[in-house]
Amino acid sequence: MELIARKVGHTYGSSRASQANRALEGIDLTIHDREIVAVIGPSGCGKSTLLAILGGILAPAEGEVLIKGDPPAGSLNPFTFVFQDFALLPWRSVADNVSLVLEQHPLTADERRAVIDDVLGRTGLRPFAEAFPKQLSGGMRQRVGIARALAVRPAVLLMDEPLSALDAQTRELLLDDFLALWLREPLAAVYVTHNLGEALRVADRVVVLSRRPGLVKEIVPITIPQADRNTPSARIQLVTLHEQLWDSIKTEALVADAELVSAESGHVRA
């Protein structure tokens, strides 16, 4: 299944003429089956807005999002989100947090238990099925979020800064978990991040958005297989790509930050 954005634009608020409210402009993007696309860009450039539009929880002001092909067999939801704040219910156990996304679907109790056991096994959480979120580390809580997303057998996983709330060590470990999972069970994903290193570790392509309103400034393919990106030769190539990506967003990131400071201090934007 492919996800296709055509000329997608979005404006917040009632004034469509206001450039200050303009979030996205003329986005053309195709997410291919079993492809991971990372989206980077300056703060406030519309990355999360684009993700919400791709996932169908926000209607674009202009353009359209199309689905080509069929979702996987047994898919309960073609799109599912993983957020940076884990979004777990503290009064529910790990198993019951995963169960939450299944309760609106016509599954028997046995079918639901089988799905929960399967995704907990695939994410290494089976021993923690009865634990509550407060008993888990940040990395484990985010792993519950991944298990919950996988429970509906999505065609496209939509990830909004999924590791940004974690410390550097936990982030690295969980990123390794993500990659191992994707290599075993490839599915399409859109991965929004500020972290260029994360983008280069996981993505088949990196989409660079300009400052607000977000335009597709550049799309950088990464031809090194994910499984080989920790080899010495790959690391050298990834350093070069990191510099290329940073050069692509550095100037606009500085301008975007300056505009944000100006707006917060009460000055008129340039």
C-alpha positions in Angstrom: 0.0 0.0 0.0 1.2 3.5 -0.9 0.4 6.8 0.8 0.4 9.8 -1.6 0.2 13.5 -0.8 -0.6 15.8 -3.7 -0.2 19.6 -3.4 -1.0 19.5 0.3 -1.1 22.8 2.0 -2.5 23.9 5.4 -3.3 27.1 7.2 -4.3 27.4 10.8 -7.0 29.9 11.8 -9.7 31.6 9.8 -7.4 34.0 7.8 -6.1 32.1 4.8 -4.3 35.2 3.6 -2.1 35.3 6.8 1.4 34.0 6.1 2.0 33.7 9.8 -0.8 31.0 10.0 0.5 29.1 7.0 1.9 25.8 8.0 2.5 23.8 4.8 2.7 24.7 1.1 2.4 22.4 -2.0 3.7 19.2 -0.4 4.1 16.3 -3.0 5.2 13.1 -1.4 4.8 9.4 -1.8 5.4 6.9 1.0 6.0 3.5 -0.8 5.1 0.1 0.6 7.7 -1.0 3.3 9.6 2.3 3.1 10.7 4.4 6.0 10.7 8.1 5.3 12.1 10.5 7.9 10.9 14.1 7.9 13.2 16.8 9.3 13.3 20.6 9.2 13.5 23.7 11.4 11.2 24.0 14.5 7.7 25.0 13.5 8.1 24.0 9.8 4.9 21.9 9.8 6.4 18.4 10.4 3.7 17.3 12.9 1.0 19.0 10.8 2.1 16.9 7.8 2.0 13.7 9.9 -1.5 14.5 11.1 -2.7 15.1 7.6 -1.1 11.9 6.3 -2.7 9.9 9.1 -6.2 11.4 8.4 -6.6 13.2 11.8 -6.4 16.6 10.2 -7.9 17.6 6.8 -5.6 19.6 4.6 -6.7 23.1 3.6 -5.6 22.3 0.0 -4.6 19.2 -1.9 -5.3 15.6 -1.1 -4.0 12.5 0.4 -4.6 9.3 -1.5 -4.2 5.6 -0.7 -3.0 3.3 -3.5 -3.3 -0.5 -3.0 -4.6 -2.5 -0.1 -3.5 -2.7 3.5 -2.0 -5.9 4.9 -4.3 -8.9 5.4 -6.0 -8.7 8.7 -5.2 -5.0 9.1 -7.6 -3.3 11.7 -6.3 0.2 11.0 -4.2 1.2 8.0 -2.5 4.0 9.9 -1.4 4.2 13.5 0.5 6.8 15.5 3.4 6.6 18.0 3.8 9.9 20.0 6.7 11.2 22.0 4.8 11.3 25.3 4.0 7.5 25.2 0.2 8.3 25.6 -0.3 5.4 28.0 -3.1 5.2 30.5 -1.5 4.9 34.0 -4.3 2.9 35.5 -4.0 0.2 32.9 -1.4 -2.6 32.8 0.9 -3.1 29.8 -1.4 -5.7 28.3 -4.5 -3.5 28.9 -2.9 -0.5 27.3 -2.3 -2.6 24.2 -5.8 -4.0 24.4 -7.2 -0.4 24.3 -6.8 -0.2 20.5 -8.5 -3.5 19.9 -11.6 -2.9 22.0 -13.5 -1.1 19.2 -13.0 -4.0 16.8 -15.2 -7.1 16.5 -12.7 -9.5 18.1 -13.5 -12.3 20.5 -11.8 -12.3 23.9 -9.5 -15.2 22.8 -8.6 -13.3 19.5 -7.8 -10.2 21.5 -5.6 -12.1 24.0 -3.8 -13.8 21.1 -3.0 -10.4 19.4 -1.8 -8.9 22.7 0.4 -11.9 23.5 1.9 -11.8 19.9 2.8 -8.1 19.9 4.2 -8.3 23.5 6.4 -11.2 22.4 7.6 -9.4 19.3 8.6 -6.3 21.3 10.1 -8.2 24.2 7.4 -7.1 26.7 5.8 -10.4 27.5 7.4 -10.6 31.0 5.9 -7.2 31.8 2.4 -7.8 30.7 0.9 -7.1 34.1 3.2 -4.2 35.0 1.8 -0.6 35.1 3.5 2.3 33.3 4.9 3.9 36.5 6.8 0.6 37.0 8.6 0.9 33.6 11.5 3.0 32.3 10.9 5.6 29.6 12.3 3.2 27.0 10.0 0.4 28.1 7.0 2.7 28.1 7.7 3.7 24.5 8.1 0.1 23.6 4.5 -0.4 24.9 3.5 2.4 22.5 5.1 0.5 19.7 3.4 -2.8 20.7 0.1 -1.0 20.8 0.6 0.4 17.4 1.6 -3.0 15.9 -1.5 -4.6 17.4 -3.8 -3.2 14.7 -1.5 -4.5 11.9 -1.0 -1.1 10.3 0.2 -0.5 6.7 1.9 2.7 7.7 3.4 3.6 11.1 3.3 7.4 11.8 5.9 8.4 14.4 6.1 11.9 15.9 9.4 12.4 17.7 9.1 9.0 19.3 12.5 9.1 21.1 12.8 12.8 22.0 11.6 12.4 25.6 14.3 9.8 26.3 17.9 10.2 27.5 20.6 9.6 25.0 21.5 6.1 26.1 17.9 4.9 26.2 17.3 6.5 22.8 20.2 4.6 21.2 19.0 1.3 22.7 15.4 1.8 21.6 16.6 2.9 18.1 18.4 -0.5 17.9 15.1 -2.2 18.9 13.2 -0.3 16.2 15.6 -1.3 13.5 15.6 -4.9 14.6 11.8 -4.9 14.5 11.6 -3.2 11.1 14.2 -5.6 9.6 12.2 -8.6 10.8 8.8 -7.2 9.9 9.2 -4.4 7.3 6.3 -2.0 7.1 6.1 1.6 5.9 6.7 4.4 8.3 6.9 8.2 8.4 9.3 9.2 11.1 9.3 12.9 12.2 12.4 13.9 14.1 14.7 16.8 14.9 17.6 14.4 15.3 19.6 14.0 12.1 21.4 11.0 13.4 18.1 9.2 14.0 16.9 10.0 10.5 20.1 8.6 9.0 19.9 5.4 11.1 16.3 4.5 10.1 15.3 6.1 6.9 15.3 4.9 3.3 14.8 8.6 2.3 15.0 11.8 4.3 12.6 14.6 3.4 13.9 18.1 4.3 11.2 20.7 4.9 11.9 24.5 4.7 11.0 26.9 7.4 7.3 27.8 7.8 5.4 27.4 5.6 6.9 24.0 5.1 7.9 23.2 1.5 9.7 20.1 0.4 13.2 21.6 0.0 15.1 18.4 -0.7 14.7 14.6 -0.6 17.8 12.7 0.2 17.9 8.9 -0.5 20.0 6.7 1.7 21.2 3.7 -0.2 23.1 2.0 2.6 20.9 -0.9 4.0 19.8 -0.3 7.5 21.4 -3.5 8.7 24.8 -2.3 7.5 24.8 1.3 8.9 27.0 0.5 11.9 29.9 -0.7 9.8 33.0 1.5 9.6 32.6 2.3 5.9 28.9 3.1 6.3 29.7 5.5 9.2 32.0 7.5 7.0 29.3 7.9 4.4 26.7 8.8 7.1 28.9 11.5 8.4 29.0 13.1 4.9 25.2 12.8 4.7 24.8 14.3 8.1 26.8 17.3 7.0 24.7 17.6 3.8 21.4 17.5 5.8 22.7 20.0 8.3 23.8 22.4 5.6 20.4 22.1 4.1 18.5 23.2 7.2 21.1 25.2 9.2 20.4 28.7 7.7 16.6 28.3 7.7 16.7 26.9 11.3 18.6 30.0 12.4 16.0 32.3 10.7 13.1 30.3 12.1 14.5 30.6 15.7 15.1 34.4 15.2 11.5 34.8 14.0 10.2 32.8 17.0 12.2 35.0 19.4 10.9 38.1 17.7 7.3 37.0 17.8 7.6 36.0 21.5 9.1 39.4 22.4 6.2 41.2 20.7 8.0 42.5 17.7 6.5 42.4 14.2 7.8 39.5 12.1 9.9 40.4 9.1 
